[in-house]
């Protein structure tokens, strides 16, 4: 499998995204399902990497987080991924649709990465704004999960708790936070996955959101927990 993987990753990264070649190579060599995912979506992955590398290192890290999350999810061998499943509609949509060919429940998942901030406190409004924005692009009538990659060593539980207070208390328009958007879309979000380091490392916090119209099925929670050790938020 070595030569095939090397050639595939080299073709995806080209000369502009060489920094991502080592992790992609390691993930693909460790996971045949992720190799299959890269092979099947190579045009899309190549385009994303080319566009991101032309924008800067932070944008390239965003794509790395997205692909790392794909590698992490495919650690559950009973899941398959559809990349940008609603792209044909021309509207914003989640990054992945997770399906279970064995008949288990599926779900949609959106990935976002928070850029580093000067302090952990400065991450709170950034996370609140991100969640308020992202709930609007999740499909209605489905189980939806938002995965957030936080800067290293962030206390995800503390940052999310403070961000949720901002979202539910309402904020002045000058803050740039649309708490009304969160209020409208909150019931469409089943859970958050907060990564304290870049995937495919295990997320440190699984946060089911009460009041979701379509909560995470117990089997989905079980499979997520089986991927790694979780520190759950009640």
N, C-alpha and C positions, 0 to 999 in steps of 0.2 A: 504493500500500500504506500510505501515511502515515496517513490518517484511520482506516482499519480497525485498524491497530496501536495508535494512540492511544486509540481507544475501548475496545479489548480490555484494554489495560493499565490504563486508568482504572477499568474495571469490576472488574478483579482487585484493585487496590490500595484502591479506595474512599477514604475519608477517613482511615483508620487506618494504612495502610501506604504513605503518600506517599513516604517516603524510598526505597522500592524502585522507584518508578515510573521514574526516569531510567535506571538500569541495565537494567531489564526492557525498556524501550522501545528502548534501544540494541541489546540482544542480539536482540530480535525483528526490528528493522529490518535487522540485518546477516545474519540467518539465517532463510530461509523455513521450513526444517525445525523450528527452535525456535518460530517463530510457530505452526506447525501443532500442535506439542506443547502450547503454552499454550492454544490454541483447543480442542483435544480434551479437555484436562484442566482446563478453567477452573473447574468446580465445586470440584474438589479443591484447586487452587491458591488459589482465593479463600478457602476454609475455612482452609487452612494459614496464609495471610497474616493473616486476621482473628484466629485464635487466637494467633499469635505476637505480633502487635502489641499484644494485650491483656496479654501477659506481660512484655514489655520489649524493649529494643534488642538484647540478646544473642540472644534467641530469634528475633527478626526476622533477625538476621545468620545464624543457623543455616539458616533457610529460603532466604535469599539464596545461601548456599553450595551448597545442594542444587540450586536452579534454575540457578545458574551452572555447576555440573557438568553438568547436562543440556544447557545450551547448548554447553559444550565438547565433549561426546561427539558431539553432532549436527553438529559440524564434519566428521565422517566421514559423507559423504553416503550411504554404503551401509548405515548403521546406522539402526535405528528403536528407540524406547524405549517400554517399558510402565512406567507409573508405579505403584509399590507393587503389583507383580504378584501377590503372595500375600495381599493384604489380606482377601480374602473368607474365608480360612481362620480369621480371628480371632486368628492368632498373629503374633508379630513376624516380620518378613521384610525382605529387602533393599529399597532405595528404587527400584531400576531393574532391569529385565530388558532387556539389549541384544541385539537380534536382527539378523540379516543376511538380508534377503530374497533376496540374490544367492546364498545357499547357504553363505556363510562361517560360521565358528563364532560362537556367541553366548555370553553370560555374564551373571551377576548382579552387581550392584554396589551396595554400601551406602556412604552418605556420612555422615561425621561431622565436626564442627568442634571443635577444642580451644579453650577459652576462654583469653584471655591470662593469663599467670602473671608473678610478680614477676621471675623469672630463667628462663633457658633450662633450667637444671638442674631447676627445679620442674615443667617440662613432662614430664620423663622418666616419673615414676610416673603422671601423668595419661594419657599415651599408652599405657603398659602396661595400666592399668586399662581404658581404652577398647577396646583390641584384645581383651583377655580377655573383655570383655562382648559385643563385637560378633560374635565367631566363633560364639557360640551361636545367633545368629538367621539364619545363612546356611543355605540349603537343601542337604541332602545329595545326593550324586550329581550335582553341577553344578560348573561353573567359577565361582568366586567371587572378587571383588576388593573390597577395602576402600579407599575414598578418604578421606584425612584432610586436612582444611584446617588448617594450622598458623598460629599468629600470624605476622605479617610479620617477615621477617629471621631466621627460625628456621633453624638448620642442621639440616635434616631428617635427613641421614645420621647425624650425631652423636647426635641425640635418639633415633632409632630404634635405633641400635646399643646405646645404654645401656638403652633400654626392653626390648629383646630379652634382654639379660643378666638383667634382673629377672624376666622371664617364664620363662626357662629355668632359672634358679638356684633358683626357689622363694622365697617371701617369707612372713614371719610374718603371721598372720591380722590383726594389728593394723594392717597396712599398707593394708588394704582391697583388696588385689590377690588375685584368685583365680587363681593360676597353674595350678591343676588344671583350671580351665575352659579355659584356653588350651591345655593339653596335650591335653585331650579334643577340642578343635575345630580345632587347628592344621592337621591334614591336610586340612580342608575349605576352607582359604584358599589360593588360588593366588598372590596378589600383593597388595601395597599400592601405592597411589599417594599420595605425600606432596606436597601443595601448599604452597609457601612463600609464596604469596599467594592471595587469593580467586579461584576460578575465575570466568569462563572463561580466566584466565591459565594458561599452561602449567605443569603440575606439574614440580617440580624433580627428583623422584626416583621411579623405577619400581623396586620391590623384589619380584622373584619370590621366593617362599618355597620352599626345597627341601623335598622330602618330601610335597608336595601330592598328594592322590589324583587330582585333576583339574587339572593345571598349565595355565597359559596356552598355548593353541595358538600356533604360530609366526606364523600369519596374524593373530591378534589382537594379538600383540606388534608386528608390523609396522605394523598400522593405528594402534595407539596412538602408536608412534614417529612416524608420518607426521603426526599432528596437531600436533606441536610438537617442539622440540629437547629431548631427554631427557638427564639425567645418571643413568645406570643404576647400580644397586647389584648387584654380583656375588653 
